[in-house]
Amino acid sequence: SASAADATYVGVAPTLSTDALSGRSVVTFDGSAGQRMRAHPPAAAPYSIFSVSRLTGGLNARLVGSIYPDNRNWLLGFWNGWESVAYAEGFFNSHQTAATTDWHQYSLCANASTATFRDAGNDFDTTGNTVGPNGGIALGGYAATTTEELSNGQIAEVVMFDSELSTPNRQKVEGYLAHRYALTAALPSNHPHRTTPP
């Protein structure tokens, strides 16, 4: 990538599934051992990380998380049979529920003292757990071993910033993703981009 955050490791290559979400392609992980991707973005606080993703049934562990053992245990969205869960060296008081196959737009935005976990702009929790996935991002599982916390799932997009976005800019990203993937119904009713894209 232009910011030198290239995927530096790909295990058993995931599949590009075309016309999978609102006519757009997504990356599909089948839970195979080693079917993970790793990238190395600047991800220490402050940061803002967004994902459009879902589990597809079967192995329901992590889809977007940290590269362990790079001294950070971090995950966004899915874990251990649950959805709507986040962890940044400590759990957020999330709205975790049993995993479904529904698409979600999760985000975790952090500054030096607080971090907020959201689903499509709906606030779930704000805590002092501000650590980021400093060693990089793992997609499809927990990048500790080739077989740890793998998932059957799909990822349409991951967007990362090396700052905590202002509210208007965060809402622009939420609106962009919601309109791109036809997920606007999940935005709050008073969201400035629920009906009109940014």
C-alpha positions as CSV (number, residue, x, y, z in Angstrom):
1,S,0.0,0.0,0.0
2,A,1.0,3.7,-0.2
3,S,1.5,3.7,3.5
4,A,3.7,0.6,3.6
5,A,0.9,-1.4,5.4
6,D,1.1,-4.3,2.9
7,A,-0.1,-7.8,3.8
8,T,3.2,-9.4,4.7
9,Y,1.9,-12.9,5.3
10,V,-0.9,-14.9,3.7
11,G,-1.4,-18.5,4.7
12,V,-3.7,-20.6,2.7
13,A,-5.1,-17.9,0.4
14,P,-8.7,-16.8,1.2
15,T,-11.2,-16.5,-1.7
16,L,-12.4,-13.4,-3.4
17,S,-16.2,-13.9,-3.7
18,T,-17.7,-11.7,-6.4
19,D,-21.1,-10.0,-6.2
20,A,-21.5,-11.0,-2.6
21,L,-22.7,-7.8,-0.9
22,S,-24.6,-5.1,-2.7
23,G,-23.0,-6.3,-5.9
24,R,-19.5,-6.0,-4.5
25,S,-16.7,-8.5,-3.9
26,V,-15.7,-9.6,-0.4
27,V,-12.9,-11.8,0.9
28,T,-14.1,-15.2,2.2
29,F,-12.3,-17.1,4.9
30,D,-13.2,-20.8,5.3
31,G,-11.6,-21.5,8.6
32,S,-8.8,-23.5,7.2
33,A,-5.6,-23.7,9.3
34,G,-3.3,-21.0,8.2
35,Q,-6.0,-19.2,6.1
36,R,-5.1,-15.8,7.5
37,M,-3.8,-12.4,6.3
38,R,-1.6,-10.0,8.1
39,A,-0.9,-6.3,7.5
40,H,1.2,-3.8,9.5
41,P,-0.6,-0.5,9.8
42,P,0.3,2.2,12.3
43,A,-2.2,1.1,15.0
44,A,-1.1,2.5,18.3
45,A,-3.5,5.0,19.9
46,P,-4.7,7.3,18.5
47,Y,-6.4,5.3,15.8
48,S,-9.7,4.7,14.1
49,I,-10.4,1.2,12.7
50,F,-13.6,0.3,10.8
51,S,-14.6,-3.1,9.3
52,V,-17.5,-4.4,7.3
53,S,-17.7,-8.1,8.1
54,R,-19.7,-11.1,9.1
55,L,-19.4,-14.7,10.2
56,T,-20.9,-17.3,7.9
57,G,-21.4,-20.2,10.2
58,G,-19.2,-23.0,11.4
59,L,-16.1,-21.7,13.1
60,N,-17.1,-18.5,14.9
61,A,-14.0,-17.0,16.5
62,R,-12.0,-13.9,15.3
63,L,-12.2,-12.2,11.9
64,V,-10.4,-8.9,12.6
65,G,-7.8,-8.9,15.4
66,S,-4.2,-8.4,16.3
67,I,-1.0,-10.3,15.4
68,Y,0.1,-12.0,18.6
69,P,2.7,-12.3,20.1
70,D,3.3,-8.7,19.2
71,N,2.4,-7.7,22.8
72,R,-1.2,-6.8,22.1
73,N,-4.4,-8.9,22.4
74,W,-7.0,-7.0,20.4
75,L,-10.1,-7.9,18.4
76,L,-13.0,-6.2,16.7
77,G,-16.5,-7.5,16.3
78,F,-16.4,-11.3,16.7
79,W,-15.0,-13.8,19.3
80,N,-15.8,-17.2,20.7
81,G,-19.2,-17.7,19.2
82,W,-20.3,-14.1,19.8
83,E,-20.8,-11.0,17.7
84,S,-20.7,-7.3,18.8
85,V,-17.7,-7.8,21.1
86,A,-14.4,-5.9,21.3
87,Y,-11.2,-6.4,23.3
88,A,-8.2,-4.2,23.7
89,E,-6.2,-5.8,26.5
90,G,-9.6,-5.7,28.3
91,F,-13.2,-6.3,27.2
92,F,-15.5,-3.5,26.3
93,N,-19.0,-3.7,27.9
94,S,-20.3,-4.7,24.5
95,H,-23.7,-5.8,23.4
96,Q,-22.4,-9.2,22.6
97,T,-25.0,-11.7,21.3
98,A,-24.8,-15.2,19.8
99,A,-23.1,-15.1,16.4
100,T,-25.4,-14.7,13.3
101,T,-24.6,-14.4,9.7
102,D,-25.6,-10.7,9.6
103,W,-23.3,-8.0,8.2
104,H,-21.9,-5.5,10.6
105,Q,-20.0,-2.2,10.4
106,Y,-17.9,-2.3,13.6
107,S,-15.5,0.5,14.6
108,L,-13.0,1.1,17.4
109,C,-11.7,4.7,17.8
110,A,-9.2,5.6,20.4
111,N,-7.3,8.6,21.7
112,A,-4.6,8.6,24.5
113,S,-7.2,8.1,27.3
114,T,-10.4,6.5,26.0
115,A,-11.7,4.2,23.2
116,T,-15.2,3.8,21.9
117,F,-16.7,0.7,20.3
118,R,-19.5,1.1,17.8
119,D,-21.7,-0.8,15.3
120,A,-22.7,1.4,12.4
121,G,-22.4,4.6,14.4
122,N,-24.3,3.2,17.4
123,D,-22.2,3.6,20.5
124,F,-21.7,0.4,22.5
125,D,-19.1,1.3,25.1
126,T,-16.3,3.8,25.9
127,T,-13.5,2.6,28.2
128,G,-9.9,3.3,29.1
129,N,-8.7,0.3,27.0
130,T,-6.9,2.3,24.4
131,V,-4.2,-0.1,23.2
132,G,-4.2,-0.9,19.5
133,P,-3.0,-3.8,17.5
134,N,0.5,-2.4,17.4
135,G,2.0,-5.3,15.7
136,G,-0.5,-5.2,12.9
137,I,-3.9,-6.6,11.9
138,A,-4.8,-10.2,11.4
139,L,-7.7,-11.2,9.3
140,G,-9.4,-14.6,9.5
141,G,-8.1,-15.6,12.9
142,Y,-5.7,-14.9,15.7
143,A,-2.2,-14.8,14.3
144,A,-0.5,-16.6,17.1
145,T,-0.5,-20.1,15.5
146,T,-1.9,-21.4,12.3
147,T,-4.9,-23.0,14.0
148,E,-5.9,-20.5,16.8
149,E,-9.3,-18.8,16.8
150,L,-10.0,-19.2,13.1
151,S,-13.4,-18.3,11.6
152,N,-15.7,-18.9,8.7
153,G,-16.5,-15.4,7.6
154,Q,-16.3,-12.6,5.1
155,I,-14.7,-9.2,5.1
156,A,-15.9,-6.6,2.7
157,E,-13.6,-3.7,3.8
158,V,-11.3,-2.6,6.6
159,V,-10.5,1.1,6.9
160,M,-7.7,2.4,9.3
161,F,-6.6,5.8,10.3
162,D,-3.6,6.8,12.5
163,S,-5.8,9.3,14.4
164,E,-9.1,9.4,16.3
165,L,-11.4,10.9,13.7
166,S,-13.5,13.9,14.7
167,T,-17.3,13.1,14.9
168,P,-18.1,14.6,11.5
169,N,-15.2,12.7,9.8
170,R,-16.1,9.4,11.6
171,Q,-19.7,9.8,10.5
172,K,-18.5,10.4,6.9
173,V,-16.7,7.0,7.0
174,E,-19.8,5.3,8.5
175,G,-22.0,6.9,5.8
176,Y,-19.6,5.9,3.1
177,L,-19.5,2.3,4.2
178,A,-23.2,2.1,4.8
179,H,-24.1,3.4,1.4
180,R,-21.4,1.4,-0.4
181,Y,-22.7,-1.9,1.0
182,A,-26.4,-1.1,1.4
183,L,-26.3,-1.1,5.2
184,T,-27.9,2.3,5.8
185,A,-30.8,0.8,7.9
186,A,-28.3,0.0,10.6
187,L,-27.2,3.6,11.1
188,P,-28.9,5.6,13.9
189,S,-32.1,7.4,12.8
190,N,-30.4,10.8,13.4
191,H,-27.2,9.9,11.6
192,P,-26.3,12.8,9.1
193,H,-25.6,10.2,6.3
194,R,-28.5,7.8,6.8
195,T,-30.3,8.9,3.7
196,T,-27.6,10.9,1.9
197,P,-24.1,9.6,1.3
198,P,-21.2,11.9,2.3
